Amino acid sequence: MANHLRFVGRTVMVQNGNVDAAYGVLNRILAQDGVVEAVRRNRYYEKPSRARRRRAFEACRRVYCAEMARRIAFLARSSRQDPWLGC
């Protein structure tokens, strides 16, 4: 087993011979890293115009999700004053 950080994060140990649980954990790790989508995407040729459109959509989605997470964190902060006092 390699001690490099890149491999340690993707190492799945099989405990008590339970291969199915380890396989599920491995699939979850690969899905979170985006490996599954990359393999499916590279299965067929993607036209350059579609690739540009997909990358632009992914960039917009990242910006939107980051902004929404920032807004939710702002509203859910614990030191927030009550906007409707006495209600």
C-alpha positions in Angstrom: 0.0 0.0 0.0 1.4 3.4 -1.0 1.7 6.1 1.7 1.3 8.9 -0.8 -1.7 11.1 0.0 -3.3 10.7 -3.4 -3.5 6.9 -2.8 -4.3 7.0 0.9 -7.6 8.9 0.2 -8.7 6.2 -2.3 -7.6 3.2 -0.3 -10.5 1.0 0.8 -10.0 -1.7 3.4 -12.1 -4.8 3.3 -13.2 -5.7 6.9 -14.3 -9.1 7.9 -14.5 -10.3 4.3 -17.3 -7.8 3.5 -16.4 -7.0 -0.1 -19.8 -5.6 -0.9 -19.5 -2.8 1.7 -16.0 -2.0 0.5 -17.2 -1.9 -3.1 -19.9 0.6 -2.1 -17.4 2.8 -0.3 -15.1 2.7 -3.4 -17.9 3.6 -5.7 -18.9 6.6 -3.5 -15.3 7.8 -3.4 -15.0 7.6 -7.2 -18.3 9.4 -7.7 -17.3 12.2 -5.3 -14.0 12.6 -7.2 -15.8 12.8 -10.5 -14.0 9.7 -12.0 -17.3 8.0 -12.9 -18.6 11.0 -14.9 -15.2 11.4 -16.6 -15.2 7.8 -17.7 -18.8 8.0 -19.0 -18.0 11.3 -20.8 -15.0 9.9 -22.5 -16.8 6.8 -23.7 -18.0 8.6 -26.8 -16.6 11.5 -28.8 -17.8 14.9 -27.6 -18.0 17.7 -30.2 -15.9 20.8 -29.3 -19.0 23.0 -29.2 -20.7 20.7 -26.8 -17.6 20.5 -24.7 -17.5 24.3 -24.5 -21.1 24.5 -23.6 -20.8 21.8 -20.9 -17.7 23.5 -19.4 -19.5 26.8 -19.4 -22.6 25.2 -17.7 -20.4 23.5 -15.1 -18.6 26.8 -14.3 -21.9 28.7 -14.0 -23.2 25.9 -11.7 -20.1 26.1 -9.5 -20.6 29.9 -9.2 -24.3 29.6 -8.4 -23.8 26.8 -5.8 -21.0 28.8 -4.1 -23.1 31.9 -4.0 -26.1 30.0 -2.6 -24.0 28.3 0.0 -22.6 31.7 1.0 -26.1 33.1 1.4 -27.4 30.1 3.4 -24.4 30.3 5.7 -25.1 34.1 6.2 -28.7 33.5 7.1 -28.0 30.5 9.3 -25.3 32.1 11.4 -25.8 31.8 15.1 -25.0 35.5 15.9 -27.8 36.8 13.7 -30.2 39.3 15.3 -33.9 38.4 15.1 -35.5 40.5 12.3 -39.0 40.4 13.8 -38.6 41.4 17.5 -41.6 40.7 19.7 -43.3 38.3 17.3 
